[in-house]
């Protein structure tokens, strides 16, 4: 008898580690680490870690909704004028809301087929660069962008032979911005210990 065990697919998403980032002399914002662990065939990488701010979640929801008009997307935590980034309760309430939003999104097969979602979760590209990538206006594909970001963040063990093969290329990568995919990703480690550079104005 041959027993074939089919692994049940799972996607674990954590929104955690809110940090205040300085945008300029007058403005600050909070970003959050998004950690993904999955065995789903839908994902290019099985583990990833990026940082995103609230306005990027707003952009993601708008884009997903426009591409899946018949689906009622879950709501984001409300943007209130009384939100205080120095109030731990406010910040954690928003963090929980963002996590619940992603958990619901990731349960929908149609939404999982949207490349913007994968770029949002597995690269540090700005919304403008994600849009350009999805619409074929960049030299790199969605998968290229995700692999490139992963090669710059090596906290996780090598997952497959392909990454081993690409390791030497990644190690010799130029520091010049012309070799990058979108904004500088080096400052965003998967441990998210370093403060990322602001990727938007």
C-alpha positions as CSV (number, residue, x, y, z in Angstrom):
1,X,0.0,0.0,0.0
2,X,1.2,3.5,-0.8
3,X,0.1,6.2,1.4
4,X,0.2,9.7,0.0
5,X,0.0,12.4,2.6
6,X,-1.1,15.8,1.3
7,X,0.2,18.6,3.4
8,X,-2.5,21.0,4.3
9,X,-1.6,24.5,3.1
10,X,-1.3,27.3,5.7
11,X,-0.3,30.9,5.7
12,X,0.8,32.5,9.0
13,X,0.9,36.3,9.0
14,X,2.0,38.4,11.9
15,X,1.9,42.2,12.1
16,X,4.2,43.2,14.9
17,X,7.0,45.5,16.2
18,X,5.5,49.0,15.5
19,X,8.2,51.6,15.2
20,X,8.2,55.3,14.8
21,X,10.1,56.5,11.8
22,X,11.1,60.1,11.1
23,X,10.0,61.3,7.7
24,X,11.5,64.8,8.0
25,X,12.0,67.4,10.6
26,X,8.3,67.8,11.2
27,X,6.7,64.5,10.4
28,X,6.9,61.0,11.8
29,X,4.9,57.9,11.1
30,X,4.6,54.3,12.4
31,X,5.5,51.3,10.4
32,X,4.9,47.6,11.2
33,X,6.8,44.4,10.5
34,X,4.8,41.9,8.4
35,X,6.1,38.4,8.9
36,X,4.9,35.6,6.6
37,X,5.4,31.9,7.0
38,X,3.7,29.6,4.6
39,X,3.9,26.3,2.6
40,X,1.4,27.6,0.1
41,X,2.2,27.2,-3.6
42,X,0.8,30.7,-4.2
43,X,3.9,32.3,-2.5
44,X,7.3,32.7,-4.2
45,X,9.1,32.7,-0.8
46,X,8.0,30.6,2.2
47,X,9.2,33.1,4.8
48,X,9.5,36.8,4.4
49,X,9.6,39.9,6.5
50,X,9.0,43.5,5.4
51,X,7.9,46.8,7.0
52,X,4.9,48.8,5.9
53,X,3.1,51.9,7.1
54,X,-0.7,52.5,7.3
55,X,-1.0,54.5,4.1
56,X,0.5,51.5,2.2
57,X,-2.2,49.2,3.6
58,X,-4.8,51.8,2.4
59,X,-3.2,51.7,-1.1
60,X,-3.3,47.8,-1.1
61,X,-6.9,47.7,-0.1
62,X,-7.9,50.1,-2.8
63,X,-6.0,48.2,-5.5
64,X,-7.3,44.8,-4.4
65,X,-10.9,46.2,-4.3
66,X,-10.6,47.7,-7.8
67,X,-9.3,44.3,-9.2
68,X,-11.9,42.2,-7.4
69,X,-15.0,44.4,-7.5
70,X,-17.4,41.6,-6.6
71,X,-15.6,40.8,-3.4
72,X,-16.4,42.7,-0.2
73,X,-13.0,43.3,1.3
74,X,-12.5,43.5,5.0
75,X,-12.1,46.9,6.5
76,X,-8.9,48.4,7.7
77,X,-8.8,49.9,11.2
78,X,-10.4,53.3,11.0
79,X,-8.1,56.3,10.4
80,X,-9.1,58.6,13.3
81,X,-7.9,62.2,13.8
82,X,-7.5,61.3,17.4
83,X,-4.9,58.6,16.7
84,X,-1.8,59.2,18.9
85,X,1.4,57.4,17.9
86,X,2.7,58.0,21.4
87,X,-0.3,56.1,22.9
88,X,0.6,52.3,23.1
89,X,-3.1,51.4,23.2
90,X,-3.8,53.3,20.0
91,X,-0.8,51.8,18.2
92,X,-1.6,48.2,19.3
93,X,-5.3,48.6,18.4
94,X,-4.2,49.6,14.9
95,X,-1.6,46.7,14.7
96,X,-4.3,44.2,15.6
97,X,-6.7,45.6,13.0
98,X,-4.0,45.4,10.3
99,X,-3.2,41.8,11.2
100,X,-6.9,40.9,11.1
101,X,-7.2,42.6,7.7
102,X,-4.3,40.5,6.3
103,X,-5.5,37.3,7.8
104,X,-8.9,37.7,6.0
105,X,-7.3,38.8,2.7
106,X,-5.1,35.7,2.7
107,X,-8.0,33.3,3.0
108,X,-9.4,34.4,-0.4
109,X,-8.1,32.5,-3.4
110,X,-9.0,35.3,-5.8
111,X,-7.1,38.0,-3.8
112,X,-4.2,35.6,-3.4
113,X,-3.8,35.7,-7.2
114,X,-3.1,39.4,-7.2
115,X,0.6,40.2,-7.7
116,X,0.3,43.4,-5.8
117,X,-0.5,41.5,-2.6
118,X,2.7,39.4,-3.0
119,X,4.9,42.4,-3.7
120,X,3.3,44.2,-0.7
121,X,4.0,41.2,1.6
122,X,7.4,40.0,0.3
123,X,9.3,43.1,-1.0
124,X,10.0,46.6,0.2
125,X,8.9,48.2,-3.1
126,X,6.9,51.4,-2.9
127,X,3.3,51.4,-4.2
128,X,4.5,53.2,-7.3
129,X,7.2,50.6,-8.0
130,X,4.7,47.7,-7.2
131,X,2.3,49.2,-9.7
132,X,5.0,49.6,-12.4
133,X,6.2,46.0,-11.8
134,X,2.7,44.5,-12.1
135,X,2.0,46.4,-15.3
136,X,5.2,45.2,-16.9
137,X,7.0,48.6,-16.9
138,X,10.0,47.3,-15.1
139,X,12.9,45.1,-16.2
140,X,12.2,42.7,-13.4
141,X,9.2,40.5,-12.9
142,X,7.2,40.0,-9.7
143,X,9.2,36.8,-8.8
144,X,12.5,38.6,-9.6
145,X,11.6,41.4,-7.1
146,X,10.7,38.9,-4.4
147,X,13.9,36.9,-4.9
148,X,16.0,40.0,-5.0
149,X,14.6,41.2,-1.7
150,X,15.0,37.8,-0.1
151,X,18.7,37.7,-1.2
152,X,19.3,40.9,0.8
153,X,17.7,39.5,3.9
154,X,19.4,36.2,4.9
155,X,18.1,35.6,8.4
156,X,16.1,32.6,7.3
157,X,17.8,29.4,6.2
158,X,18.2,28.7,2.5
159,X,15.0,27.1,1.3
160,X,15.9,25.6,-2.0
161,X,18.6,24.9,-4.5
162,X,17.7,27.9,-6.6
163,X,18.6,30.2,-3.8
164,X,22.0,28.4,-3.4
165,X,22.7,28.9,-7.0
166,X,21.9,32.6,-6.9
167,X,23.8,33.3,-3.7
168,X,27.1,34.3,-5.4
169,X,25.3,36.7,-7.6
170,X,23.6,38.3,-4.7
171,X,26.8,38.5,-2.7
172,X,28.6,40.4,-5.5
173,X,25.7,42.8,-6.0
174,X,26.6,46.4,-6.5
175,X,25.6,49.0,-3.9
176,X,24.6,51.4,-6.6
177,X,21.0,52.3,-6.8
178,X,20.9,51.4,-10.5
179,X,21.2,47.7,-9.6
180,X,18.3,47.8,-7.1
181,X,14.7,46.9,-7.5
182,X,13.0,50.1,-6.4
183,X,14.0,51.8,-3.1
184,X,16.9,50.7,-1.1
185,X,16.1,47.5,0.8
186,X,19.4,46.9,2.6
187,X,18.4,48.8,5.7
188,X,15.4,46.5,6.2
189,X,16.7,43.3,7.7
190,X,14.4,40.3,8.3
191,X,15.0,40.8,12.0
192,X,13.9,44.3,11.3
193,X,16.6,45.5,13.7
194,X,17.7,48.3,11.5
195,X,15.4,51.3,10.8
196,X,14.3,51.3,7.2
197,X,14.7,54.3,5.1
198,X,11.4,56.0,4.3
199,X,10.4,54.8,0.9
200,X,7.9,57.6,0.1
201,X,7.6,61.3,0.4
